Amino acid sequence: MKQAFVLFGSTGDLARQKVLPALISLASSELDVIAVGRKDFSTHQYRDFMGLAETALPTLRYVQADMSDSESLIALSTVLQ
């Protein structure tokens, strides 16, 4: 059974310096990593912004969302299904 780790605030310093390196060390094909942030990025642009190689966290997906907007929450729930 696949599991998902949703990282809110994924473009911040804490994510860059602590959370993403820890996830890389734990990564497996059974863990989907969903990075959520307000910046309008594609997954590729997010990887570039965060300095992540394409091989690091191969199951990573970036979702642009504003948590105060109900449409963003619907889009996030679609990704998680």
Protein Blocks (a to p, Z undefined) as FASTA:
>chain_A
ZZddddehklbmklmmmmmmmmmmmgcfkbccddddfbdcdfklmmmmnopafkgoklbc
cddddfkbmklmmmmmmmmZZ
